[in-house]
């Protein structure tokens, strides 16, 4: 099932394949920022904060 995320930097919508897992990295094609996907409860969020 395809998902769409909103870039926290530029607020562009980022289409996803739908098989991403928590912790995967995606790149916003608009601002070129690398973002980490994190699943919080049943909602996916993108963060530019990397803890590792
Ligand atoms: Zn962006």
mmCIF file of the protein (N, C-alpha, C, O) and its ligand, coordinates in Angstrom:
data_MODEL
# 
_entry.id   MODEL 
# 
loop_
_entity.id 
_entity.type 
_entity.pdbx_number_of_molecules 
1 polymer     1 
2 non-polymer 1 
# 
_entity_poly.entity_id                      1 
_entity_poly.type                           'polypeptide(L)' 
_entity_poly.nstd_linkage                   no 
_entity_poly.nstd_monomer                   no 
_entity_poly.pdbx_seq_one_letter_code       
;(UNK)(UNK)(UNK)(UNK)(UNK)(UNK)(UNK)(UNK)(UNK)(UNK)(UNK)(UNK)(UNK)(UNK)(UNK)(UNK)
(UNK)(UNK)(UNK)(UNK)(UNK)(UNK)(UNK)(UNK)(UNK)(UNK)(UNK)(UNK)(UNK)(UNK)(UNK)(UNK)
(UNK)(UNK)(UNK)(UNK)(UNK)(UNK)(UNK)(UNK)(UNK)(UNK)(UNK)(UNK)(UNK)(UNK)(UNK)(UNK)
(UNK)(UNK)(UNK)(UNK)
;
_entity_poly.pdbx_seq_one_letter_code_can   XXXXXXXXXXXXXXXXXXXXXXXXXXXXXXXXXXXXXXXXXXXXXXXXXXXX 
_entity_poly.pdbx_strand_id                 A 
# 
loop_
_entity_poly_seq.entity_id 
_entity_poly_seq.num 
_entity_poly_seq.mon_id 
_entity_poly_seq.hetero 
1 1  UNK n 
1 2  UNK n 
1 3  UNK n 
1 4  UNK n 
1 5  UNK n 
1 6  UNK n 
1 7  UNK n 
1 8  UNK n 
1 9  UNK n 
1 10 UNK n 
1 11 UNK n 
1 12 UNK n 
1 13 UNK n 
1 14 UNK n 
1 15 UNK n 
1 16 UNK n 
1 17 UNK n 
1 18 UNK n 
1 19 UNK n 
1 20 UNK n 
1 21 UNK n 
1 22 UNK n 
1 23 UNK n 
1 24 UNK n 
1 25 UNK n 
1 26 UNK n 
1 27 UNK n 
1 28 UNK n 
1 29 UNK n 
1 30 UNK n 
1 31 UNK n 
1 32 UNK n 
1 33 UNK n 
1 34 UNK n 
1 35 UNK n 
1 36 UNK n 
1 37 UNK n 
1 38 UNK n 
1 39 UNK n 
1 40 UNK n 
1 41 UNK n 
1 42 UNK n 
1 43 UNK n 
1 44 UNK n 
1 45 UNK n 
1 46 UNK n 
1 47 UNK n 
1 48 UNK n 
1 49 UNK n 
1 50 UNK n 
1 51 UNK n 
1 52 UNK n 
# 
loop_
_struct_asym.id 
_struct_asym.entity_id 
A 1 
B 2 
# 
loop_
_chem_comp.id 
_chem_comp.type 
_chem_comp.mon_nstd_flag 
UNK 'L-peptide linking' . 
ZN  non-polymer         . 
# 
_pdbx_entity_nonpoly.entity_id   2 
_pdbx_entity_nonpoly.name        ? 
_pdbx_entity_nonpoly.comp_id     ZN 
# 
_pdbx_nonpoly_scheme.asym_id         B 
_pdbx_nonpoly_scheme.entity_id       2 
_pdbx_nonpoly_scheme.mon_id          ZN 
_pdbx_nonpoly_scheme.ndb_seq_num     1 
_pdbx_nonpoly_scheme.pdb_seq_num     101 
_pdbx_nonpoly_scheme.auth_seq_num    101 
_pdbx_nonpoly_scheme.pdb_mon_id      ZN 
_pdbx_nonpoly_scheme.auth_mon_id     ZN 
_pdbx_nonpoly_scheme.pdb_strand_id   A 
_pdbx_nonpoly_scheme.pdb_ins_code    . 
# 
loop_
_atom_site.group_PDB 
_atom_site.id 
_atom_site.type_symbol 
_atom_site.label_atom_id 
_atom_site.label_alt_id 
_atom_site.label_comp_id 
_atom_site.label_asym_id 
_atom_site.label_entity_id 
_atom_site.label_seq_id 
_atom_site.pdbx_PDB_ins_code 
_atom_site.Cartn_x 
_atom_site.Cartn_y 
_atom_site.Cartn_z 
_atom_site.occupancy 
_atom_site.B_iso_or_equiv 
_atom_site.pdbx_formal_charge 
_atom_site.auth_seq_id 
_atom_site.auth_comp_id 
_atom_site.auth_asym_id 
_atom_site.auth_atom_id 
_atom_site.pdbx_PDB_model_num 
ATOM   1   N  N  . UNK A 1 1  ? 0.849  -1.196 0.000  1.00 0.00 ? 1   UNK A N  1 
ATOM   2   C  CA . UNK A 1 1  ? 0.000  0.000  0.000  1.00 0.00 ? 1   UNK A CA 1 
ATOM   3   C  C  . UNK A 1 1  ? 0.881  1.242  0.000  1.00 0.00 ? 1   UNK A C  1 
ATOM   4   O  O  . UNK A 1 1  ? 1.707  1.434  0.893  1.00 0.00 ? 1   UNK A O  1 
ATOM   5   N  N  . UNK A 1 2  ? 0.701  2.051  -0.977 1.00 0.00 ? 2   UNK A N  1 
ATOM   6   C  CA . UNK A 1 2  ? 1.545  3.229  -1.129 1.00 0.00 ? 2   UNK A CA 1 
ATOM   7   C  C  . UNK A 1 2  ? 1.227  4.266  -0.056 1.00 0.00 ? 2   UNK A C  1 
ATOM   8   O  O  . UNK A 1 2  ? 0.083  4.459  0.355  1.00 0.00 ? 2   UNK A O  1 
ATOM   9   N  N  . UNK A 1 3  ? 2.284  4.907  0.364  1.00 0.00 ? 3   UNK A N  1 
ATOM   10  C  CA . UNK A 1 3  ? 2.123  5.960  1.356  1.00 0.00 ? 3   UNK A CA 1 
ATOM   11  C  C  . UNK A 1 3  ? 2.702  7.241  0.782  1.00 0.00 ? 3   UNK A C  1 
ATOM   12  O  O  . UNK A 1 3  ? 3.495  7.221  -0.159 1.00 0.00 ? 3   UNK A O  1 
ATOM   13  N  N  . UNK A 1 4  ? 2.300  8.321  1.354  1.00 0.00 ? 4   UNK A N  1 
ATOM   14  C  CA . UNK A 1 4  ? 2.936  9.591  1.030  1.00 0.00 ? 4   UNK A CA 1 
ATOM   15  C  C  . UNK A 1 4  ? 3.319  10.256 2.326  1.00 0.00 ? 4   UNK A C  1 
ATOM   16  O  O  . UNK A 1 4  ? 2.556  10.286 3.292  1.00 0.00 ? 4   UNK A O  1 
ATOM   17  N  N  . UNK A 1 5  ? 4.536  10.794 2.318  1.00 0.00 ? 5   UNK A N  1 
ATOM   18  C  CA . UNK A 1 5  ? 5.003  11.481 3.501  1.00 0.00 ? 5   UNK A CA 1 
ATOM   19  C  C  . UNK A 1 5  ? 5.188  12.942 3.162  1.00 0.00 ? 5   UNK A C  1 
ATOM   20  O  O  . UNK A 1 5  ? 5.374  13.302 2.000  1.00 0.00 ? 5   UNK A O  1 
ATOM   21  N  N  . UNK A 1 6  ? 5.137  13.779 4.172  1.00 0.00 ? 6   UNK A N  1 
ATOM   22  C  CA . UNK A 1 6  ? 5.404  15.188 3.971  1.00 0.00 ? 6   UNK A CA 1 
ATOM   23  C  C  . UNK A 1 6  ? 6.786  15.520 4.504  1.00 0.00 ? 6   UNK A C  1 
ATOM   24  O  O  . UNK A 1 6  ? 7.101  15.245 5.662  1.00 0.00 ? 6   UNK A O  1 
ATOM   25  N  N  . UNK A 1 7  ? 7.595  16.105 3.660  1.00 0.00 ? 7   UNK A N  1 
ATOM   26  C  CA . UNK A 1 7  ? 8.944  16.490 4.069  1.00 0.00 ? 7   UNK A CA 1 
ATOM   27  C  C  . UNK A 1 7  ? 8.861  17.545 5.171  1.00 0.00 ? 7   UNK A C  1 
ATOM   28  O  O  . UNK A 1 7  ? 8.186  18.561 5.002  1.00 0.00 ? 7   UNK A O  1 
ATOM   29  N  N  . UNK A 1 8  ? 9.536  17.317 6.291  1.00 0.00 ? 8   UNK A N  1 
ATOM   30  C  CA . UNK A 1 8  ? 9.497  18.294 7.384  1.00 0.00 ? 8   UNK A CA 1 
ATOM   31  C  C  . UNK A 1 8  ? 10.302 19.554 7.088  1.00 0.00 ? 8   UNK A C  1 
ATOM   32  O  O  . UNK A 1 8  ? 10.182 20.556 7.794  1.00 0.00 ? 8   UNK A O  1 
ATOM   33  N  N  . UNK A 1 9  ? 11.121 19.499 6.045  1.00 0.00 ? 9   UNK A N  1 
ATOM   34  C  CA . UNK A 1 9  ? 11.950 20.649 5.709  1.00 0.00 ? 9   UNK A CA 1 
ATOM   35  C  C  . UNK A 1 9  ? 11.229 21.588 4.750  1.00 0.00 ? 9   UNK A C  1 
ATOM   36  O  O  . UNK A 1 9  ? 11.091 22.783 5.014  1.00 0.00 ? 9   UNK A O  1 
ATOM   37  N  N  . UNK A 1 10 ? 10.772 21.027 3.633  1.00 0.00 ? 10  UNK A N  1 
ATOM   38  C  CA . UNK A 1 10 ? 10.177 21.883 2.609  1.00 0.00 ? 10  UNK A CA 1 
ATOM   39  C  C  . UNK A 1 10 ? 8.685  21.610 2.415  1.00 0.00 ? 10  UNK A C  1 
ATOM   40  O  O  . UNK A 1 10 ? 8.027  22.275 1.615  1.00 0.00 ? 10  UNK A O  1 
ATOM   41  N  N  . UNK A 1 11 ? 8.159  20.637 3.145  1.00 0.00 ? 11  UNK A N  1 
ATOM   42  C  CA . UNK A 1 11 ? 6.737  20.301 3.111  1.00 0.00 ? 11  UNK A CA 1 
ATOM   43  C  C  . UNK A 1 11 ? 6.272  19.750 1.780  1.00 0.00 ? 11  UNK A C  1 
ATOM   44  O  O  . UNK A 1 11 ? 5.072  19.730 1.504  1.00 0.00 ? 11  UNK A O  1 
ATOM   45  N  N  . UNK A 1 12 ? 7.203  19.300 0.949  1.00 0.00 ? 12  UNK A N  1 
ATOM   46  C  CA . UNK A 1 12 ? 6.832  18.622 -0.281 1.00 0.00 ? 12  UNK A CA 1 
ATOM   47  C  C  . UNK A 1 12 ? 6.315  17.226 0.061  1.00 0.00 ? 12  UNK A C  1 
ATOM   48  O  O  . UNK A 1 12 ? 6.690  16.650 1.082  1.00 0.00 ? 12  UNK A O  1 
ATOM   49  N  N  . UNK A 1 13 ? 5.465  16.697 -0.787 1.00 0.00 ? 13  UNK A N  1 
ATOM   50  C  CA . UNK A 1 13 ? 4.991  15.345 -0.564 1.00 0.00 ? 13  UNK A CA 1 
ATOM   51  C  C  . UNK A 1 13 ? 5.954  14.362 -1.219 1.00 0.00 ? 13  UNK A C  1 
ATOM   52  O  O  . UNK A 1 13 ? 6.341  14.531 -2.375 1.00 0.00 ? 13  UNK A O  1 
ATOM   53  N  N  . UNK A 1 14 ? 6.329  13.348 -0.475 1.00 0.00 ? 14  UNK A N  1 
ATOM   54  C  CA . UNK A 1 14 ? 7.279  12.353 -0.943 1.00 0.00 ? 14  UNK A CA 1 
ATOM   55  C  C  . UNK A 1 14 ? 6.561  11.024 -1.108 1.00 0.00 ? 14  UNK A C  1 
ATOM   56  O  O  . UNK A 1 14 ? 6.148  10.416 -0.120 1.00 0.00 ? 14  UNK A O  1 
ATOM   57  N  N  . UNK A 1 15 ? 6.406  10.566 -2.341 1.00 0.00 ? 15  UNK A N  1 
ATOM   58  C  CA . UNK A 1 15 ? 5.767  9.266  -2.545 1.00 0.00 ? 15  UNK A CA 1 
ATOM   59  C  C  . UNK A 1 15 ? 6.687  8.128  -2.150 1.00 0.00 ? 15  UNK A C  1 
ATOM   60  O  O  . UNK A 1 15 ? 7.894  8.191  -2.382 1.00 0.00 ? 15  UNK A O  1 
ATOM   61  N  N  . UNK A 1 16 ? 6.126  7.095  -1.558 1.00 0.00 ? 16  UNK A N  1 
ATOM   62  C  CA . UNK A 1 16 ? 6.919  5.967  -1.092 1.00 0.00 ? 16  UNK A CA 1 
ATOM   63  C  C  . UNK A 1 16 ? 6.454  4.691  -1.770 1.00 0.00 ? 16  UNK A C  1 
ATOM   64  O  O  . UNK A 1 16 ? 5.326  4.604  -2.256 1.00 0.00 ? 16  UNK A O  1 
ATOM   65  N  N  . UNK A 1 17 ? 7.336  3.704  -1.797 1.00 0.00 ? 17  UNK A N  1 
ATOM   66  C  CA . UNK A 1 17 ? 6.992  2.419  -2.403 1.00 0.00 ? 17  UNK A CA 1 
ATOM   67  C  C  . UNK A 1 17 ? 5.917  1.701  -1.594 1.00 0.00 ? 17  UNK A C  1 
ATOM   68  O  O  . UNK A 1 17 ? 5.069  1.000  -2.146 1.00 0.00 ? 17  UNK A O  1 
ATOM   69  N  N  . UNK A 1 18 ? 5.967  1.884  -0.296 1.00 0.00 ? 18  UNK A N  1 
ATOM   70  C  CA . UNK A 1 18 ? 4.989  1.219  0.550  1.00 0.00 ? 18  UNK A CA 1 
ATOM   71  C  C  . UNK A 1 18 ? 5.563  0.057  1.335  1.00 0.00 ? 18  UNK A C  1 
ATOM   72  O  O  . UNK A 1 18 ? 4.904  -0.491 2.219  1.00 0.00 ? 18  UNK A O  1 
ATOM   73  N  N  . UNK A 1 19 ? 6.801  -0.323 1.010  1.00 0.00 ? 19  UNK A N  1 
ATOM   74  C  CA . UNK A 1 19 ? 7.410  -1.437 1.741  1.00 0.00 ? 19  UNK A CA 1 
ATOM   75  C  C  . UNK A 1 19 ? 8.571  -0.964 2.612  1.00 0.00 ? 19  UNK A C  1 
ATOM   76  O  O  . UNK A 1 19 ? 9.421  -1.757 3.017  1.00 0.00 ? 19  UNK A O  1 
ATOM   77  N  N  . UNK A 1 20 ? 8.594  0.318  2.889  1.00 0.00 ? 20  UNK A N  1 
ATOM   78  C  CA . UNK A 1 20 ? 9.637  0.850  3.746  1.00 0.00 ? 20  UNK A CA 1 
ATOM   79  C  C  . UNK A 1 20 ? 9.453  0.338  5.175  1.00 0.00 ? 20  UNK A C  1 
ATOM   80  O  O  . UNK A 1 20 ? 8.349  0.013  5.613  1.00 0.00 ? 20  UNK A O  1 
ATOM   81  N  N  . UNK A 1 21 ? 10.571 0.282  5.870  1.00 0.00 ? 21  UNK A N  1 
ATOM   82  C  CA . UNK A 1 21 ? 10.520 -0.137 7.258  1.00 0.00 ? 21  UNK A CA 1 
ATOM   83  C  C  . UNK A 1 21 ? 11.019 0.999  8.136  1.00 0.00 ? 21  UNK A C  1 
ATOM   84  O  O  . UNK A 1 21 ? 11.703 1.911  7.671  1.00 0.00 ? 21  UNK A O  1 
ATOM   85  N  N  . UNK A 1 22 ? 10.671 0.929  9.394  1.00 0.00 ? 22  UNK A N  1 
ATOM   86  C  CA . UNK A 1 22 ? 11.096 1.956  10.320 1.00 0.00 ? 22  UNK A CA 1 
ATOM   87  C  C  . UNK A 1 22 ? 12.616 2.026  10.360 1.00 0.00 ? 22  UNK A C  1 
ATOM   88  O  O  . UNK A 1 22 ? 13.284 1.005  10.519 1.00 0.00 ? 22  UNK A O  1 
ATOM   89  N  N  . UNK A 1 23 ? 13.155 3.212  10.219 1.00 0.00 ? 23  UNK A N  1 
ATOM   90  C  CA . UNK A 1 23 ? 14.598 3.397  10.208 1.00 0.00 ? 23  UNK A CA 1 
ATOM   91  C  C  . UNK A 1 23 ? 15.164 3.560  8.815  1.00 0.00 ? 23  UNK A C  1 
ATOM   92  O  O  . UNK A 1 23 ? 16.325 3.934  8.650  1.00 0.00 ? 23  UNK A O  1 
ATOM   93  N  N  . UNK A 1 24 ? 14.345 3.279  7.808  1.00 0.00 ? 24  UNK A N  1 
ATOM   94  C  CA . UNK A 1 24 ? 14.822 3.460  6.438  1.00 0.00 ? 24  UNK A CA 1 
ATOM   95  C  C  . UNK A 1 24 ? 15.081 4.933  6.145  1.00 0.00 ? 24  UNK A C  1 
ATOM   96  O  O  . UNK A 1 24 ? 14.449 5.826  6.708  1.00 0.00 ? 24  UNK A O  1 
ATOM   97  N  N  . UNK A 1 25 ? 16.025 5.150  5.249  1.00 0.00 ? 25  UNK A N  1 
ATOM   98  C  CA . UNK A 1 25 ? 16.338 6.512  4.856  1.00 0.00 ? 25  UNK A CA 1 
ATOM   99  C  C  . UNK A 1 25 ? 15.716 6.805  3.506  1.00 0.00 ? 25  UNK A C  1 
ATOM   100 O  O  . UNK A 1 25 ? 15.783 5.984  2.592  1.00 0.00 ? 25  UNK A O  1 
ATOM   101 N  N  . UNK A 1 26 ? 15.121 7.956  3.383  1.00 0.00 ? 26  UNK A N  1 
ATOM   102 C  CA . UNK A 1 26 ? 14.587 8.402  2.106  1.00 0.00 ? 26  UNK A CA 1 
ATOM   103 C  C  . UNK A 1 26 ? 15.125 9.800  1.830  1.00 0.00 ? 26  UNK A C  1 
ATOM   104 O  O  . UNK A 1 26 ? 15.422 10.562 2.751  1.00 0.00 ? 26  UNK A O  1 
ATOM   105 N  N  . UNK A 1 27 ? 15.243 10.119 0.555  1.00 0.00 ? 27  UNK A N  1 
ATOM   106 C  CA . UNK A 1 27 ? 15.728 11.454 0.222  1.00 0.00 ? 27  UNK A CA 1 
ATOM   107 C  C  . UNK A 1 27 ? 14.603 12.253 -0.409 1.00 0.00 ? 27  UNK A C  1 
ATOM   108 O  O  . UNK A 1 27 ? 13.929 11.794 -1.330 1.00 0.00 ? 27  UNK A O  1 
ATOM   109 N  N  . UNK A 1 28 ? 14.419 13.437 0.098  1.00 0.00 ? 28  UNK A N  1 
ATOM   110 C  CA . UNK A 1 28 ? 13.448 14.339 -0.498 1.00 0.00 ? 28  UNK A CA 1 
ATOM   111 C  C  . UNK A 1 28 ? 14.013 14.835 -1.829 1.00 0.00 ? 28  UNK A C  1 
ATOM   112 O  O  . UNK A 1 28 ? 15.118 15.374 -1.879 1.00 0.00 ? 28  UNK A O  1 
ATOM   113 N  N  . UNK A 1 29 ? 13.253 14.651 -2.897 1.00 0.00 ? 29  UNK A N  1 
ATOM   114 C  CA . UNK A 1 29 ? 13.766 15.038 -4.215 1.00 0.00 ? 29  UNK A CA 1 
ATOM   115 C  C  . UNK A 1 29 ? 13.691 16.546 -4.436 1.00 0.00 ? 29  UNK A C  1 
ATOM   116 O  O  . UNK A 1 29 ? 14.187 17.058 -5.440 1.00 0.00 ? 29  UNK A O  1 
ATOM   117 N  N  . UNK A 1 30 ? 13.084 17.235 -3.516 1.00 0.00 ? 30  UNK A N  1 
ATOM   118 C  CA . UNK A 1 30 ? 12.957 18.686 -3.664 1.00 0.00 ? 30  UNK A CA 1 
ATOM   119 C  C  . UNK A 1 30 ? 14.095 19.423 -2.975 1.00 0.00 ? 30  UNK A C  1 
ATOM   120 O  O  . UNK A 1 30 ? 14.768 20.252 -3.588 1.00 0.00 ? 30  UNK A O  1 
ATOM   121 N  N  . UNK A 1 31 ? 14.307 19.118 -1.701 1.00 0.00 ? 31  UNK A N  1 
ATOM   122 C  CA . UNK A 1 31 ? 15.351 19.830 -0.964 1.00 0.00 ? 31  UNK A CA 1 
ATOM   123 C  C  . UNK A 1 31 ? 16.605 18.983 -0.782 1.00 0.00 ? 31  UNK A C  1 
ATOM   124 O  O  . UNK A 1 31 ? 17.591 19.438 -0.202 1.00 0.00 ? 31  UNK A O  1 
ATOM   125 N  N  . UNK A 1 32 ? 16.562 17.727 -1.288 1.00 0.00 ? 32  UNK A N  1 
ATOM   126 C  CA . UNK A 1 32 ? 17.726 16.824 -1.248 1.00 0.00 ? 32  UNK A CA 1 
ATOM   127 C  C  . UNK A 1 32 ? 18.153 16.458 0.163  1.00 0.00 ? 32  UNK A C  1 
ATOM   128 O  O  . UNK A 1 32 ? 19.277 16.007 0.384  1.00 0.00 ? 32  UNK A O  1 
ATOM   129 N  N  . UNK A 1 33 ? 17.266 16.651 1.099  1.00 0.00 ? 33  UNK A N  1 
ATOM   130 C  CA . UNK A 1 33 ? 17.576 16.288 2.473  1.00 0.00 ? 33  UNK A CA 1 
ATOM   131 C  C  . UNK A 1 33 ? 17.330 14.796 2.670  1.00 0.00 ? 33  UNK A C  1 
ATOM   132 O  O  . UNK A 1 33 ? 16.316 14.256 2.228  1.00 0.00 ? 33  UNK A O  1 
ATOM   133 N  N  . UNK A 1 34 ? 18.265 14.149 3.333  1.00 0.00 ? 34  UNK A N  1 
ATOM   134 C  CA . UNK A 1 34 ? 18.061 12.742 3.676  1.00 0.00 ? 34  UNK A CA 1 
ATOM   135 C  C  . UNK A 1 34 ? 17.292 12.676 4.987  1.00 0.00 ? 34  UNK A C  1 
ATOM   136 O  O  . UNK A 1 34 ? 17.649 13.307 5.982  1.00 0.00 ? 34  UNK A O  1 
ATOM   137 N  N  . UNK A 1 35 ? 16.237 11.896 4.947  1.00 0.00 ? 35  UNK A N  1 
ATOM   138 C  CA . UNK A 1 35 ? 15.336 11.829 6.095  1.00 0.00 ? 35  UNK A CA 1 
ATOM   139 C  C  . UNK A 1 35 ? 15.193 10.391 6.552  1.00 0.00 ? 35  UNK A C  1 
ATOM   140 O  O  . UNK A 1 35 ? 15.295 9.461  5.751  1.00 0.00 ? 35  UNK A O  1 
ATOM   141 N  N  . UNK A 1 36 ? 14.962 10.217 7.811  1.00 0.00 ? 36  UNK A N  1 
ATOM   142 C  CA . UNK A 1 36 ? 14.747 8.882  8.347  1.00 0.00 ? 36  UNK A CA 1 
ATOM   143 C  C  . UNK A 1 36 ? 13.273 8.670  8.643  1.00 0.00 ? 36  UNK A C  1 
ATOM   144 O  O  . UNK A 1 36 ? 12.609 9.506  9.256  1.00 0.00 ? 36  UNK A O  1 
ATOM   145 N  N  . UNK A 1 37 ? 12.786 7.527  8.189  1.00 0.00 ? 37  UNK A N  1 
ATOM   146 C  CA . UNK A 1 37 ? 11.398 7.176  8.452  1.00 0.00 ? 37  UNK A CA 1 
ATOM   147 C  C  . UNK A 1 37 ? 11.285 6.523  9.816  1.00 0.00 ? 37  UNK A C  1 
ATOM   148 O  O  . UNK A 1 37 ? 12.037 5.601  10.135 1.00 0.00 ? 37  UNK A O  1 
ATOM   149 N  N  . UNK A 1 38 ? 10.370 6.987  10.599 1.00 0.00 ? 38  UNK A N  1 
ATOM   150 C  CA . UNK A 1 38 ? 10.140 6.408  11.913 1.00 0.00 ? 38  UNK A CA 1 
ATOM   151 C  C  . UNK A 1 38 ? 8.650  6.180  12.067 1.00 0.00 ? 38  UNK A C  1 
ATOM   152 O  O  . UNK A 1 38 ? 7.838  7.058  11.775 1.00 0.00 ? 38  UNK A O  1 
ATOM   153 N  N  . UNK A 1 39 ? 8.306  4.997  12.528 1.00 0.00 ? 39  UNK A N  1 
ATOM   154 C  CA . UNK A 1 39 ? 6.894  4.710  12.748 1.00 0.00 ? 39  UNK A CA 1 
ATOM   155 C  C  . UNK A 1 39 ? 6.551  4.986  14.200 1.00 0.00 ? 39  UNK A C  1 
ATOM   156 O  O  . UNK A 1 39 ? 7.116  4.392  15.119 1.00 0.00 ? 39  UNK A O  1 
ATOM   157 N  N  . UNK A 1 40 ? 5.622  5.893  14.380 1.00 0.00 ? 40  UNK A N  1 
ATOM   158 C  CA . UNK A 1 40 ? 5.174  6.221  15.726 1.00 0.00 ? 40  UNK A CA 1 
ATOM   159 C  C  . UNK A 1 40 ? 3.723  5.795  15.829 1.00 0.00 ? 40  UNK A C  1 
ATOM   160 O  O  . UNK A 1 40 ? 2.853  6.341  15.152 1.00 0.00 ? 40  UNK A O  1 
ATOM   161 N  N  . UNK A 1 41 ? 3.468  4.801  16.693 1.00 0.00 ? 41  UNK A N  1 
ATOM   162 C  CA . UNK A 1 41 ? 2.157  4.170  16.755 1.00 0.00 ? 41  UNK A CA 1 
ATOM   163 C  C  . UNK A 1 41 ? 1.809  3.677  15.364 1.00 0.00 ? 41  UNK A C  1 
ATOM   164 O  O  . UNK A 1 41 ? 2.563  2.864  14.829 1.00 0.00 ? 41  UNK A O  1 
ATOM   165 N  N  . UNK A 1 42 ? 0.748  4.098  14.751 1.00 0.00 ? 42  UNK A N  1 
ATOM   166 C  CA . UNK A 1 42 ? 0.462  3.624  13.391 1.00 0.00 ? 42  UNK A CA 1 
ATOM   167 C  C  . UNK A 1 42 ? 0.617  4.751  12.381 1.00 0.00 ? 42  UNK A C  1 
ATOM   168 O  O  . UNK A 1 42 ? 0.039  4.722  11.295 1.00 0.00 ? 42  UNK A O  1 
ATOM   169 N  N  . UNK A 1 43 ? 1.399  5.729  12.759 1.00 0.00 ? 43  UNK A N  1 
ATOM   170 C  CA . UNK A 1 43 ? 1.606  6.863  11.872 1.00 0.00 ? 43  UNK A CA 1 
ATOM   171 C  C  . UNK A 1 43 ? 3.092  6.990  11.551 1.00 0.00 ? 43  UNK A C  1 
ATOM   172 O  O  . UNK A 1 43 ? 3.940  6.911  12.440 1.00 0.00 ? 43  UNK A O  1 
ATOM   173 N  N  . UNK A 1 44 ? 3.394  7.187  10.274 1.00 0.00 ? 44  UNK A N  1 
ATOM   174 C  CA . UNK A 1 44 ? 4.781  7.345  9.862  1.00 0.00 ? 44  UNK A CA 1 
ATOM   175 C  C  . UNK A 1 44 ? 5.164  8.818  9.900  1.00 0.00 ? 44  UNK A C  1 
ATOM   176 O  O  . UNK A 1 44 ? 4.388  9.697  9.527  1.00 0.00 ? 44  UNK A O  1 
ATOM   177 N  N  . UNK A 1 45 ? 6.373  9.055  10.359 1.00 0.00 ? 45  UNK A N  1 
ATOM   178 C  CA . UNK A 1 45 ? 6.883  10.414 10.343 1.00 0.00 ? 45  UNK A CA 1 
ATOM   179 C  C  . UNK A 1 45 ? 8.283  10.405 9.740  1.00 0.00 ? 45  UNK A C  1 
ATOM   180 O  O  . UNK A 1 45 ? 8.974  9.387  9.767  1.00 0.00 ? 45  UNK A O  1 
ATOM   181 N  N  . UNK A 1 46 ? 8.686  11.529 9.205  1.00 0.00 ? 46  UNK A N  1 
ATOM   182 C  CA . UNK A 1 46 ? 10.041 11.700 8.698  1.00 0.00 ? 46  UNK A CA 1 
ATOM   183 C  C  . UNK A 1 46 ? 10.776 12.644 9.633  1.00 0.00 ? 46  UNK A C  1 
ATOM   184 O  O  . UNK A 1 46 ? 10.235 13.656 10.078 1.00 0.00 ? 46  UNK A O  1 
ATOM   185 N  N  . UNK A 1 47 ? 12.005 12.295 9.918  1.00 0.00 ? 47  UNK A N  1 
ATOM   186 C  CA . UNK A 1 47 ? 12.795 13.159 10.778 1.00 0.00 ? 47  UNK A CA 1 
ATOM   187 C  C  . UNK A 1 47 ? 14.164 13.401 10.155 1.00 0.00 ? 47  UNK A C  1 
ATOM   188 O  O  . UNK A 1 47 ? 14.711 12.522 9.490  1.00 0.00 ? 47  UNK A O  1 
ATOM   189 N  N  . UNK A 1 48 ? 14.703 14.566 10.365 1.00 0.00 ? 48  UNK A N  1 
ATOM   190 C  CA . UNK A 1 48 ? 16.062 14.839 9.901  1.00 0.00 ? 48  UNK A CA 1 
ATOM   191 C  C  . UNK A 1 48 ? 17.035 14.753 11.071 1.00 0.00 ? 48  UNK A C  1 
ATOM   192 O  O  . UNK A 1 48 ? 18.193 15.155 10.956 1.00 0.00 ? 48  UNK A O  1 
ATOM   193 N  N  . UNK A 1 49 ? 16.564 14.234 12.181 1.00 0.00 ? 49  UNK A N  1 
ATOM   194 C  CA . UNK A 1 49 ? 17.434 14.070 13.345 1.00 0.00 ? 49  UNK A CA 1 
ATOM   195 C  C  . UNK A 1 49 ? 17.927 12.636 13.395 1.00 0.00 ? 49  UNK A C  1 
ATOM   196 O  O  . UNK A 1 49 ? 17.133 11.701 13.499 1.00 0.00 ? 49  UNK A O  1 
ATOM   197 N  N  . UNK A 1 50 ? 19.192 12.473 13.322 1.00 0.00 ? 50  UNK A N  1 
ATOM   198 C  CA . UNK A 1 50 ? 19.792 11.154 13.359 1.00 0.00 ? 50  UNK A CA 1 
ATOM   199 C  C  . UNK A 1 50 ? 20.489 10.952 14.696 1.00 0.00 ? 50  UNK A C  1 
ATOM   200 O  O  . UNK A 1 50 ? 21.357 11.729 15.096 1.00 0.00 ? 50  UNK A O  1 
ATOM   201 N  N  . UNK A 1 51 ? 20.087 9.899  15.365 1.00 0.00 ? 51  UNK A N  1 
ATOM   202 C  CA . UNK A 1 51 ? 20.640 9.689  16.699 1.00 0.00 ? 51  UNK A CA 1 
ATOM   203 C  C  . UNK A 1 51 ? 21.852 8.777  16.698 1.00 0.00 ? 51  UNK A C  1 
ATOM   204 O  O  . UNK A 1 51 ? 22.541 8.666  17.712 1.00 0.00 ? 51  UNK A O  1 
ATOM   205 N  N  . UNK A 1 52 ? 22.127 8.123  15.577 1.00 0.00 ? 52  UNK A N  1 
ATOM   206 C  CA . UNK A 1 52 ? 23.284 7.232  15.562 1.00 0.00 ? 52  UNK A CA 1 
ATOM   207 C  C  . UNK A 1 52 ? 24.439 7.854  14.814 1.00 0.00 ? 52  UNK A C  1 
ATOM   208 O  O  . UNK A 1 52 ? 25.501 7.244  14.700 1.00 0.00 ? 52  UNK A O  1 
HETATM 209 ZN ZN . ZN  B 2 .  ? 12.102 18.418 1.243  1.00 0.00 ? 101 ZN  A ZN 1 
# 
